[in-house]
Amino acid sequence: MVCLETDAGGRQRVYNIRRGVDKGSGRPWEGFDMVEDPQTHQGRMLALVRSYLLPQGFPDSVAPQYATYMGWRGVQYFFGGAMSVFTTKCLLSSLGVAGRHSGEAAAAINWVLKDGAGRLGRFLFARWGRELDCELKQFRLAGDLLMEAGAALELSTILAPHAFLPLACSANLAKNLAAVAASSTRAPIYRTFALQNNLADITAKGESVANLADILGTLAGIMLSKGKLPMVPTFVVLSCGYLLASRKEVDSVELPYLNRARLAYTATKFLGSGVVPGVKEANKGEPLLPWGRYHQGRVVLGSRVEAACATPADLHHAAGLYKHEKFVLCFRADTKKGAALVRETWKKLAIALPWNSDPGSEYYRKLLERSKCAVDSLYSDFSRQADRQGWKLSQTMLNPKEARLLKLQLSV
């Protein structure tokens, strides 16, 4: 056995050595044979439920009272949903739409036009909860774009009244996705403003400002609707104002912890000038679009062994370099991607005899060694400067994947 790893669902994978001889050149080669725990239909269903309903790392990643709180919250929303149908029936009755099946009609209208599509969107969006923590600004901006897309779909119902139901459902789905993004990112943003343990006060005042602005905007909308303004150009102007304000709002936030984009920007500046940029500069330089140069999509944290290393020899070399660290940094020459294998529990590595080595990968192994030496010599200076600049390195948000090494045995 070469190594043993596990994922968030508790499934384990055993990697063994597979050896052979190339028929053409006669050279020996090595690879991985992987044996994975079988997964039943029940196991797949439980993994799916965990991904949508439980935070990543549950129960270790949350306080003990989390389960109790969420249980009672679910009960509260159950009664709220039932009450919504009941009150909708009363509204229909007050309009003269009453009869033996009015309760069923109210439930159908409530589900299709509001609850069904909208709450389904909220439910599906929950799977990306961890990404919301790490890429807060990006998701906030994406949520505002979704809000405007939903508004555009609502506007289109007047142009295509025969397609009212699918357009209304799609609009509500987009708007609820936007609402989840806004509500999930609001608290972390407010937390950066709270300097005197006054998060609740800041939240209350922030919502008051938003509600007041919403009321004024509603009044302005009423006045605009009474005028004979062209519909589409007016909507475009209002949408541009909304999105411009959204971008300025996001740009004004200065988050004092490093996510992948800010870490890449900060490290690049440090390697180029020897100076760690401040919180304000790095937040200003952080890209808010997925194709930004500092998103570092070629580095996978918490990768599986088979994706990180092409051969046992590559794993052997990387593990030898990082035998005292909490991770093993690898680089695959064929995919041109770097990966960090993260340990769950770490035992001393047993590294003994040399392995067969592919000469084509030696160049990248030398680069990996030089990278390790550079990090060892520069990190202490980087850490000191980052601390002086106000970075909270203990709160770094890099969002690793959930594969973890349980055991690594490299003796032969």
Long-range contacts (C-beta under 8 A, 24 or more apart in sequence): 1-407, 1-409, 2-32, 2-305, 2-312, 2-315, 2-408, 2-409, 2-410, 3-305, 3-315, 3-405, 3-407, 3-408, 3-409, 4-405, 4-406, 4-407, 4-408, 5-304, 5-305, 5-341, 5-403, 5-404, 5-405, 5-406, 6-344, 6-403, 6-404, 6-406, 7-402, 7-403, 7-404, 8-47, 8-50, 8-56, 8-57, 8-402, 9-43, 9-46, 9-47, 9-50, 11-36, 11-37, 11-39, 11-43, 12-36, 12-37, 12-406, 13-37, 13-304, 13-305, 15-305, 15-306, 17-312, 17-412, 28-356, 29-311, 29-356, 30-311, 30-312, 30-313, 30-355, 30-356, 31-310, 31-311, 31-312, 32-305, 32-306, 32-309, 32-311, 32-312, 34-306, 51-127, 52-123, 52-124, 52-126, 52-127, 53-126, 55-129, 55-130, 56-129, 56-130, 56-402, 81-115, 84-110, 84-115, 85-110, 112-165, 112-169, 113-165, 113-168, 113-169, 113-172, 114-172, 116-169, 117-169, 117-170, 117-172, 117-173, 117-176, 118-172, 118-173, 118-175, 118-176, 119-176, 120-173, 121-172, 121-173, 121-174, 121-176, 121-177, 121-180, 122-176, 122-177, 122-179, 122-180, 124-177, 125-176, 125-177, 125-180, 125-181, 126-180, 129-184, 130-399, 131-399, 132-181, 132-184, 132-185, 133-188, 133-397, 133-399, 134-259, 134-260, 134-397, 134-398, 134-399, 135-259, 135-260, 135-261, 135-399, 136-185, 136-188, 136-189, 136-255, 136-259, 137-185, 137-250, 137-253, 137-255, 137-286, 137-288, 138-288, 138-289, 138-290, 139-181, 139-184, 139-185, 140-181, 140-182, 140-185, 140-189, 140-246, 140-250, 141-246, 141-247, 141-250, 141-288, 142-181, 143-177, 143-178, 143-179, 143-180, 143-181, 143-182, 143-185, 144-178, 144-181, 144-182, 144-242, 144-243, 144-246, 145-243, 146-174, 146-175, 146-177, 146-178, 146-181, 147-174, 147-175, 147-178, 147-179, 147-182, 147-242, 148-239, 148-242, 148-243, 149-174, 150-174, 150-175, 150-178, 151-175, 151-235, 151-239, 152-235, 152-239, 155-231, 155-232, 155-235, 158-231, 188-255, 189-253, 192-253, 192-254, 192-255, 192-256, 247-288, 250-288, 251-284, 253-283, 254-279, 254-280, 254-283, 255-279, 255-283, 256-390, 256-391, 256-392, 256-395, 257-391, 257-392, 257-393, 257-395, 257-396, 257-397, 258-282, 258-391, 258-393, 258-396, 258-397, 258-398, 259-396, 259-397, 259-398, 259-399, 260-294, 260-295, 260-296, 260-299, 260-398, 260-399, 261-286, 261-287, 261-292, 261-294, 261-295, 261-296, 262-286, 262-294, 263-396, 263-398, 264-294, 264-295, 264-296, 265-294, 266-386, 266-391, 267-382, 268-294, 270-378, 270-382, 270-385, 271-378, 275-385, 276-382, 276-385, 276-386, 276-389, 276-391, 277-389, 278-389, 278-390, 279-389, 279-390, 279-391, 298-336, 298-337, 298-338, 299-337, 299-338, 299-339, 299-340, 300-337, 300-338, 300-339, 300-340, 300-401, 301-339, 301-340, 301-342, 301-398, 301-399, 301-400, 301-401, 302-340, 302-341, 302-342, 302-400, 302-401, 302-402, 302-403, 302-404, 303-330, 303-339, 303-340, 303-341, 303-401, 303-403, 304-401, 304-403, 305-341, 305-403, 305-405, 307-332, 307-339, 308-332, 308-339, 308-340, 308-341, 309-339, 310-334, 310-358, 310-361, 311-355, 311-358, 311-361, 312-355, 312-410, 313-355, 313-356, 313-357, 313-358, 313-361, 314-361, 314-365, 315-408, 315-410, 316-351, 316-355, 316-410, 317-365, 317-368, 318-368, 319-349, 319-351, 319-408, 319-410, 320-349, 320-351, 320-410, 321-368, 321-369, 321-372, 322-372, 323-348, 323-349, 323-351, 328-405, 328-408, 329-368, 329-371, 329-372, 330-368, 331-364, 331-367, 331-368, 333-360, 333-361, 333-363, 333-364, 340-400, 341-403, 341-405, 342-400, 342-403, 342-404, 342-405, 343-404, 343-405, 343-408, 344-404, 344-405, 344-406, 345-406, 347-407, 347-408, 349-408, 349-409, 349-410, 350-409, 350-410, 350-411, 351-410, 351-411, 352-410, 352-411, 352-412, 353-411, 353-412, 355-412
